[in-house]
Amino acid sequence: MDRGDLVERWATAASALQYTEVVGQSVADMLPQIASVDELVPSIPVDVWSWLTKRPPLPPICLGRYVGTHSHIIKVVRALKDTEVLTSYFLLIWSEWNELRDHGSFNKMRAAIRKDLDGVGMGHHRAELVKRLDHVLGELDRGLEHLKRHSPDLGKYDLWKMKRRYRKLRERLLGVERRKYVLLNDRACCILTTA
């Protein structure tokens, strides 16, 4: 069977189901798994991505979250030009149980924050993401033994790298917010000076 056809059937079946938390978890876990296979991405109907906005909780360790940080998936989600889906996607994959896969993915996330979450009316999205990162960093600060409950292979270097990358994402989100504040203040000063 054509795998693209199988994906389309899966999407049709998912769309026909009434939303429950279990169904939402299944879709939110499976969608990044499908999207991790480059040639299957065109077979995913755009409206299926909106399932992420329901924000079902995922188990600590799941394949969708793990493969969901591939850089090409970030590119696909950004191309949707839907801030709610992008925010929900980050809330889904950012987890104390999930390493950010590689430097390329990490840089694409930072670029998405700078370019896609840097507009008027984006403050509540940034605030949600900062809150999520505060939670993730708080859990990482609990130490290696706490994290090994679900990730027994996690090492000290992995923990250090996760903390570093999640902190940098948080700083980027707060940097966007600070820049907005400075720009607004500069504009206000210019208006007062010319008035």
C-alpha positions as CSV (number, residue, x, y, z in Angstrom):
1,M,0.0,0.0,0.0
2,D,1.1,3.5,-0.7
3,R,2.3,5.1,2.5
4,G,0.9,8.5,1.5
5,D,-2.5,6.9,1.0
6,L,-2.2,5.3,4.4
7,V,-1.5,8.7,6.0
8,E,-4.5,10.3,4.3
9,R,-6.7,7.4,5.6
10,W,-5.3,7.9,9.1
11,A,-6.0,11.7,8.9
12,T,-9.6,11.0,7.6
13,A,-10.2,8.6,10.5
14,A,-8.8,11.0,13.1
15,S,-10.9,13.8,11.8
16,A,-14.0,11.7,12.0
17,L,-13.5,10.9,15.7
18,Q,-15.0,12.9,18.5
19,Y,-12.2,14.5,20.5
20,T,-11.3,12.9,23.8
21,E,-8.1,13.2,25.7
22,V,-7.0,9.7,24.6
23,V,-7.8,10.4,20.9
24,G,-6.0,13.7,21.2
25,Q,-2.9,12.1,22.7
26,S,-2.9,9.5,20.0
27,V,-3.0,12.1,17.2
28,A,-0.5,14.4,18.9
29,D,1.9,11.5,19.3
30,M,1.4,10.1,15.8
31,L,1.5,13.3,13.8
32,P,5.2,14.1,14.5
33,Q,6.1,10.5,13.9
34,I,4.5,10.7,10.4
35,A,6.0,14.1,9.8
36,S,9.5,12.8,10.7
37,V,9.4,10.9,7.4
38,D,10.1,13.6,4.8
39,E,8.2,12.1,1.9
40,L,5.1,11.6,4.0
41,V,4.8,15.3,5.0
42,P,2.8,16.3,1.8
43,S,0.3,13.6,2.6
44,I,-0.6,15.2,5.9
45,P,-3.7,17.4,5.5
46,V,-3.1,20.9,6.9
47,D,-6.1,20.8,9.2
48,V,-4.7,17.8,11.1
49,W,-2.0,20.1,12.6
50,S,-4.8,22.0,14.4
51,W,-5.2,18.9,16.7
52,L,-2.1,20.1,18.5
53,T,-4.0,23.2,19.6
54,K,-6.1,21.0,21.8
55,R,-2.9,20.4,23.8
56,P,-3.4,16.9,25.0
57,P,-0.9,15.8,27.7
58,L,1.6,13.3,26.4
59,P,3.3,10.6,28.5
60,P,6.8,11.5,29.7
61,I,8.4,9.3,27.1
62,C,6.8,9.0,23.7
63,L,8.1,8.6,20.2
64,G,6.2,11.6,18.8
65,R,7.8,14.0,21.2
66,Y,11.2,12.4,20.6
67,V,11.1,12.6,16.8
68,G,9.1,15.8,16.8
69,T,12.2,17.9,17.2
70,H,13.6,17.1,13.7
71,S,14.5,20.4,12.0
72,H,12.4,19.6,9.0
73,I,9.3,19.3,11.2
74,I,10.0,22.7,12.6
75,K,10.2,24.0,9.1
76,V,6.8,22.4,8.2
77,V,5.1,23.7,11.3
78,R,6.4,27.2,10.6
79,A,5.3,27.1,7.0
80,L,1.7,26.7,8.2
81,K,1.9,30.3,9.4
82,D,-0.4,29.5,12.3
83,T,0.9,30.9,15.6
84,E,-1.5,28.9,17.7
85,V,-0.2,25.6,16.1
86,L,3.4,26.7,16.4
87,T,3.0,27.6,20.1
88,S,1.1,24.3,20.7
89,Y,3.8,22.4,18.9
90,F,6.5,23.9,21.1
91,L,4.5,23.2,24.2
92,L,4.2,19.6,23.1
93,I,7.8,18.9,22.3
94,W,9.5,21.0,25.0
95,S,9.9,18.6,27.9
96,E,12.3,17.7,30.7
97,W,12.1,14.2,29.2
98,N,13.1,15.3,25.7
99,E,16.4,16.4,24.5
100,L,16.4,19.0,21.7
101,R,17.8,16.6,19.1
102,D,20.5,18.6,17.4
103,H,22.0,22.1,17.0
104,G,20.1,22.6,13.7
105,S,16.8,22.0,15.4
106,F,17.7,24.2,18.3
107,N,18.6,27.1,15.9
108,K,15.4,26.7,13.9
109,M,13.4,27.0,17.2
110,R,15.3,30.2,18.0
111,A,14.6,31.5,14.5
112,A,10.9,30.7,14.9
113,I,10.8,32.7,18.2
114,R,12.5,35.7,16.6
115,K,10.6,35.7,13.4
116,D,7.2,34.1,14.1
117,L,6.5,35.1,17.6
118,D,7.8,38.7,17.4
119,G,4.7,40.6,16.4
120,V,1.9,42.6,17.8
121,G,-0.4,40.4,19.8
122,M,2.2,37.6,20.3
123,G,2.9,38.4,23.9
124,H,0.5,35.8,25.3
125,H,2.1,33.1,23.1
126,R,5.5,34.1,24.4
127,A,4.2,34.1,28.0
128,E,2.8,30.6,27.6
129,L,6.1,29.4,26.2
130,V,8.2,31.0,29.0
131,K,5.9,29.4,31.5
132,R,6.4,26.0,29.9
133,L,10.2,26.5,29.9
134,D,10.1,27.6,33.5
135,H,8.4,24.3,34.3
136,V,10.9,22.3,32.2
137,L,13.9,24.0,33.8
138,G,12.5,23.5,37.3
139,E,12.2,19.8,36.6
140,L,15.7,19.7,35.1
141,D,17.0,21.4,38.3
142,R,15.6,18.5,40.3
143,G,18.6,16.5,39.1
144,L,19.7,13.5,37.2
145,E,18.2,10.9,39.6
146,H,14.8,12.4,39.2
147,L,15.0,12.4,35.4
148,K,16.4,8.8,35.3
149,R,12.9,7.5,36.4
150,H,11.8,7.8,32.8
151,S,15.1,8.3,31.0
152,P,17.5,5.8,32.5
153,D,20.1,6.4,29.8
154,L,20.3,10.2,30.6
155,G,23.8,11.3,31.6
156,K,25.3,14.4,33.1
157,Y,26.3,15.9,29.8
158,D,22.8,15.3,28.4
159,L,21.3,17.2,31.4
160,W,23.8,20.0,31.1
161,K,23.0,20.3,27.3
162,M,19.3,20.3,27.9
163,K,19.5,23.0,30.6
164,R,21.7,25.1,28.4
165,R,19.4,24.9,25.3
166,Y,16.2,25.4,27.2
167,R,17.6,28.4,29.0
168,K,18.7,29.9,25.7
169,L,15.2,29.4,24.3
170,R,13.8,31.2,27.4
171,E,16.3,34.0,27.0
172,R,15.3,34.4,23.3
173,L,11.6,34.6,24.3
174,L,12.4,37.2,27.0
175,G,14.8,39.0,24.6
176,V,12.0,39.5,22.1
177,E,9.8,40.9,24.9
178,R,12.5,43.3,26.1
179,R,13.2,44.5,22.5
180,K,9.5,45.3,22.1
181,Y,9.5,47.2,25.3
182,V,12.6,49.2,24.3
183,L,11.2,49.9,20.8
184,L,7.9,51.1,22.4
185,N,9.8,53.3,24.9
186,D,12.0,54.7,22.1
187,R,8.9,55.5,20.0
188,A,7.2,57.1,23.0
189,C,10.4,59.2,23.6
190,C,10.5,60.3,20.0
191,I,6.8,61.3,20.1
192,L,7.3,63.3,23.3
193,T,10.4,65.0,21.9
194,T,8.7,66.0,18.7
195,A,5.5,67.1,20.4
